[in-house]
Amino acid sequence: MTEKPDDLRHMRHALALAARGLGQVAPNPAVGCVIVAPENGRVLGRGWTQPGGRPHAETVALAEAGEAARAATAYVTLEPCAHHGATPPCAEALIRAGVARVVAAVQDPDPRVRGQGFAMLRAAGIVVTTNVLAKESEALNEGFFRKVTVSRPLVTLKLAQSLDGRTASASGESQWITGEAARAYGHLLRARHDAILIGSETALKDDPSLTCRLPGLEGRSPVRVVLDSRLRLSEWSKLVQTAKEVPTVIFTTSAGEGGALKVCGAEVIRVQPDPRGQPDLGAVLRELAGRGITRLLVEGGAIVHASFLNRGLADRLEVFTAPTVLGGAGHPAVGALAALALGEAPGFKRMGTRELGPDLLESYAATA
């Protein structure tokens, strides 16, 4: 069925609603739904996936629309689910509500759905239009799509650097390279991801909290992940001392039990080592995906960033650049890469820029 002129407008509305769920709905996708009166385009109900993954967007929007949903059009950013899980299928809810038309952005890759939701709707006599802003919907839920199709989350590397690509001065001083606005946006990135990862060197040097500290979003701190091959992280570190408040997972290759860390509430997981003796990133990402993590923010340090780039596991970059120069003696944002020739280097496409006070944020997506 061909899309109508207003379909794009209403689907953009639904996508904006869906984005509100990022970082809150794992292991589910972030979905938005708008119920619209066909005769005048009035919005009757709207919803997005709620924290924890339910209720689903369609359920919320239909509840708001009530009886007015009968004969209306439902715009949804992902194919309505067709299987019984923690909640009844959304396709059934739309059928019971009596909507006349469903406009969907993209098919759900989950094998429990994958076209079956559309089939249920069509069998009930509902007109179904698909592939409306499909690319935008896939980009929004790239983490969910990757978890389902390749068993790993979307990986975003976050770098805060000087104009010459340094994260700290020669003396190791790094706080603060970027200004207040950039740091606030960095916390927003944390709120929009399911988990945040650092290496043991960063954990030992900075003793970070890795929480979201934006007013009103303090409850959206992601799961904290540390790569610590030798279990050097202290039980007195901020991460471990707050592990009972914010989930904290430590990946190691050590045969040690990490008993003190576990007593404090941290989870210690042993994985196979890579050739350098570090926790194998493929194994780490599979484990995180198995726990429902769809979006992973990697905050460093330089060696960890290089490891993800070397393995081709960096899907996006968020690069904050401050208008200062630290010189060649400063610490690099990314460690040594395995690529020996320009043509072998990881490639990225710039997707957007944003001015944050005196600093600049550039967002990139991997080209391969």
C-alpha positions in Angstrom: 0.0 0.0 0.0 1.4 3.4 -1.0 2.1 5.8 1.8 0.0 9.0 2.1 1.3 12.5 2.3 0.9 12.8 6.1 2.6 9.4 6.8 6.1 10.8 7.0 5.0 13.6 9.4 3.3 11.2 11.8 6.1 8.6 11.6 8.6 11.3 12.5 6.5 12.0 15.5 6.5 8.3 16.4 10.3 8.1 16.0 10.8 11.1 18.3 8.7 9.4 20.9 10.6 6.1 20.5 13.9 7.9 21.1 12.7 8.7 24.7 13.1 5.1 25.6 16.8 4.7 24.6 18.8 3.4 27.5 15.7 2.4 29.4 14.0 -0.4 27.6 16.6 -3.1 27.1 16.3 -5.9 26.1 13.4 -4.6 24.1 13.6 -2.1 21.2 12.6 1.5 21.7 9.3 1.9 19.9 7.0 4.8 19.4 3.3 4.8 18.4 0.9 7.5 17.4 -2.9 6.9 16.9 -4.3 9.4 14.3 -7.9 10.2 13.2 -8.0 9.6 9.4 -10.5 12.4 8.7 -8.5 15.3 10.1 -5.1 14.0 11.2 -5.8 14.8 14.9 -3.6 12.8 17.3 -5.8 10.6 19.4 -3.1 8.8 21.4 0.6 8.4 21.6 3.0 6.2 23.5 6.5 4.9 23.7 8.1 1.7 25.2 8.2 2.2 29.0 11.2 1.6 31.3 12.0 -2.1 31.5 10.5 -2.7 28.1 6.8 -2.7 29.0 4.1 -1.7 28.5 4.8 -1.5 24.8 4.3 1.7 22.8 1.1 0.5 21.1 -0.5 -0.4 24.5 0.2 3.0 25.9 -1.1 4.8 22.8 -4.3 2.8 22.5 -5.1 3.3 26.2 -4.8 7.1 25.6 -6.9 7.0 22.5 -9.6 4.8 24.0 -12.7 4.2 21.9 -11.5 6.9 19.5 -9.0 4.4 18.1 -11.7 2.6 16.2 -11.3 3.2 12.5 -8.1 5.2 13.2 -4.6 4.9 11.8 -1.8 3.6 14.0 1.8 4.7 13.2 4.4 2.5 14.8 8.2 2.5 14.4 8.6 -1.3 14.4 6.4 -4.2 13.4 3.9 -4.9 16.2 4.8 -8.0 18.1 2.9 -11.2 17.4 4.0 -13.5 20.2 2.9 -13.9 23.8 5.6 -12.9 26.2 5.4 -10.8 29.4 2.6 -8.9 27.6 0.0 -10.0 25.0 0.9 -9.4 21.3 0.5 -5.8 20.2 -0.9 -6.9 16.9 -3.8 -8.4 18.8 -4.3 -5.2 20.8 -4.5 -3.2 17.6 -7.0 -5.6 16.1 -9.2 -5.5 19.3 -9.1 -1.7 19.2 -10.6 -1.7 15.7 -7.9 0.4 14.0 -8.4 0.5 10.2 -4.8 1.0 9.1 -1.4 0.4 10.5 1.7 2.3 9.1 5.0 0.7 10.2 8.5 1.8 9.6 10.3 -1.6 9.5 9.9 -5.3 10.1 11.0 -6.7 13.4 14.1 -9.0 13.0 13.1 -11.1 16.0 12.3 -14.6 14.7 9.3 -14.7 17.0 7.8 -11.8 15.0 9.5 -11.2 11.6 6.5 -10.6 9.5 4.0 -12.4 11.6 2.7 -9.2 13.2 1.9 -7.8 9.7 0.3 -11.1 8.7 -2.0 -11.0 11.7 -3.1 -7.5 11.0 -3.8 -8.2 7.3 -5.7 -11.3 8.2 -8.0 -9.2 10.4 -8.7 -6.9 7.4 -6.5 -4.0 8.6 -4.6 -2.1 5.8 -0.9 -2.3 6.4 1.7 0.1 5.0 5.4 -0.7 5.6 8.8 0.8 5.0 7.9 4.3 6.0 11.2 6.0 7.2 12.7 2.5 7.5 16.3 3.7 7.5 15.6 6.1 10.3 13.9 3.4 12.4 16.7 0.9 11.8 19.3 3.6 12.9 17.3 4.3 16.1 17.2 0.7 17.1 20.5 -0.4 15.6 21.5 -1.9 19.0 18.4 -4.1 19.1 18.9 -5.2 15.5 22.5 -6.1 16.2 21.6 -8.0 19.4 19.1 -10.1 17.5 21.1 -10.7 14.3 24.8 -10.8 15.4 24.5 -11.3 19.1 26.3 -8.1 20.2 25.2 -4.6 21.1 25.8 -1.4 19.2 29.2 -0.1 20.3 29.8 3.7 20.5 33.2 5.0 21.4 33.2 8.4 23.2 36.3 10.5 23.0 37.0 13.9 24.6 40.2 15.4 23.1 42.2 18.4 22.3 42.5 19.8 18.7 45.5 17.6 18.2 43.8 14.4 19.4 45.1 14.3 23.0 43.1 13.4 26.1 45.6 14.5 28.7 48.6 16.6 29.1 52.2 15.2 29.4 51.8 15.1 33.2 48.6 13.1 32.9 46.2 15.9 33.8 42.9 15.4 32.0 40.1 17.1 34.0 38.6 18.9 32.4 39.5 19.1 28.7 36.0 19.9 27.6 33.7 22.5 29.1 30.5 22.2 31.1 28.1 21.9 28.2 30.1 19.1 26.6 30.3 17.2 29.9 26.6 17.5 30.3 26.0 16.1 26.9 28.3 13.2 27.8 26.1 12.4 30.7 23.1 12.4 28.3 24.9 9.8 26.2 25.2 7.7 29.3 21.5 8.0 29.9 20.8 6.8 26.4 22.9 3.7 26.6 22.3 0.4 28.4 25.9 0.0 29.6 29.1 1.9 29.8 32.6 0.3 29.5 36.1 1.3 30.6 39.4 -0.4 30.9 41.2 -1.1 34.2 43.8 1.7 33.6 41.1 4.3 33.4 39.3 2.8 36.4 42.5 2.9 38.5 43.7 6.3 37.4 40.4 8.2 37.6 38.3 6.2 40.1 35.2 7.3 38.2 31.6 6.8 39.2 30.3 6.3 35.6 26.8 7.4 36.6 24.4 9.9 34.9 24.4 13.0 37.0 22.0 15.2 34.9 19.3 16.7 37.1 16.2 14.5 36.7 18.0 11.7 34.9 20.0 10.4 37.9 18.0 7.2 37.8 19.1 6.4 34.2 22.7 5.4 35.0 23.7 2.5 32.8 25.2 -0.9 33.8 28.9 -0.3 34.4 31.5 -2.6 32.8 35.2 -2.8 33.5 37.8 -4.8 31.6 40.2 -5.9 34.3 42.4 -8.8 33.2 44.3 -9.1 36.5 41.5 -8.1 38.9 43.4 -5.0 40.0 40.3 -2.9 40.7 40.1 -2.1 44.4 37.2 -3.0 46.6 37.3 0.6 47.9 36.9 2.1 44.4 33.8 4.1 43.7 32.6 1.6 41.2 32.8 -1.3 43.6 31.5 0.6 46.6 28.3 1.5 44.7 27.9 -1.8 42.9 24.8 -2.6 45.0 23.2 0.6 43.8 24.3 0.6 40.1 25.0 -2.8 38.5 28.7 -3.3 37.9 30.2 -6.1 35.9 34.0 -6.9 35.8 35.4 -9.0 33.0 38.7 -10.7 33.7 41.0 -13.4 32.5 42.4 -14.0 36.0 41.9 -17.3 37.7 41.2 -15.3 40.9 37.8 -15.4 42.4 37.5 -11.6 43.1 35.8 -12.5 46.4 36.0 -9.0 47.9 34.6 -7.4 44.8 31.7 -9.9 44.8 30.9 -9.2 48.5 30.5 -5.5 47.6 28.0 -6.4 44.9 30.1 -6.4 41.8 29.8 -9.3 39.4 33.0 -10.9 38.2 33.0 -12.8 34.9 35.9 -14.7 33.5 36.3 -14.8 29.7 38.9 -16.2 27.4 41.9 -13.9 26.7 42.8 -12.4 23.4 46.3 -12.7 22.0 47.4 -9.8 24.3 46.1 -11.5 27.4 43.2 -9.0 27.7 39.5 -10.1 27.9 38.4 -11.1 24.4 36.1 -8.4 23.2 34.0 -10.7 21.1 33.3 -12.8 24.2 32.5 -9.7 26.3 30.0 -8.4 23.7 28.3 -11.8 23.4 27.9 -12.0 27.2 26.5 -8.5 27.3 24.0 -9.2 24.5 23.0 -12.3 26.3 22.1 -10.1 29.2 19.9 -7.9 27.1 22.3 -5.1 26.5 21.6 -3.4 23.2 23.7 -0.2 23.4 27.2 0.0 24.8 29.1 3.3 25.4 32.9 2.9 25.6 34.6 5.7 27.4 38.1 4.5 27.3 40.9 4.6 27.7 43.2 4.8 24.6 44.2 1.2 24.6 40.5 0.0 24.9 39.4 2.3 22.1 42.2 0.9 19.9 41.1 -2.6 20.7 37.6 -2.0 19.6 38.8 -0.3 16.4 41.3 -3.1 15.6 38.6 -5.7 15.9 36.2 -3.7 13.7 33.8 -3.5 16.7 33.3 0.3 16.8 30.0 1.2 15.2 29.8 4.8 16.1 32.1 7.6 17.4 31.1 10.5 19.5 34.1 12.9 19.4 34.2 15.9 21.7 36.9 18.4 20.7 38.1 21.2 22.9 39.8 24.3 21.3 43.1 23.7 22.9 46.4 22.1 21.9 48.4 19.8 24.2 51.3 18.8 22.0 53.0 15.5 21.1 53.9 14.7 24.7 50.2 14.5 25.6 48.4 11.2 25.9 46.6 10.1 22.7 42.8 9.6 22.5 43.4 6.2 20.7 46.3 3.8 21.2 48.3 2.2 18.5 46.3 0.5 15.7 47.1 -2.7 13.9 46.5 -1.0 10.5 49.8 -0.5 8.6 48.5 1.3 5.5 46.0 4.1 5.0 43.6 1.8 3.1 43.5 -0.6 6.1 42.5 2.1 8.7 39.0 2.0 10.1 36.7 4.3 8.1 33.8 6.5 9.4 31.2 8.8 7.9 30.4 12.0 9.7 26.7 12.0 10.6 26.4 15.4 12.3 28.0 18.1 14.3 26.9 20.1 17.4 28.4 23.1 19.1 28.5 22.8 22.9 29.8 26.0 24.3 33.4 26.4 23.1 33.6 22.7 22.2 32.5 20.7 19.1 30.8 17.3 19.1 31.2 15.3 15.9 29.2 12.1 15.4 30.4 9.3 13.1 29.1 6.0 11.9 31.3 3.2 10.6 31.4 2.8 6.9 31.9 -0.9 6.9 
